[in-house]
Amino acid sequence: MEYYVKVLTFDYVCYFQNIDVMAKRKDLKKGINYLCGELFAECVAIMHYEKPVQQKDVDALMTQILNLQDNMLSRIGHVEPGMTAKSYFKKLRADVVNEADEISEQIKALL
């Protein structure tokens, strides 16, 4: 089961990392929505496994995923003052990948 979650998370992150740094904002939004949607689906699937899990733990993870999605989508709309667009979006992508890794580790801990 752990291998399954690790492979899926790796696929999500690879999908997101393959988006060009200077891609259109629309493409970045699609990537973030895809990544967060897949992580959310993993949480829903965890609730249906035979091994019992605490509902409040899964709910907390789902809330964290939704907050990640909202936060990152709002950050796409404007570049921080004093940063070039390329460096800003590179940092944004790194932040999304780091947050997704943390959430996937929490998902693995539930299993």
Buried (B, 14 or more C-beta within 10 A) or exposed (E): EEEEBBEBBEEBBEEBEEBEBEBEEEEBBBBBEBBBEBBBEBBEEBEEEEEEBEEEBBEEBBEBBEEBBEEBBEBBEEBEEEEEEEEBBBEBBEBBBEBBBEBBEBBBEBE
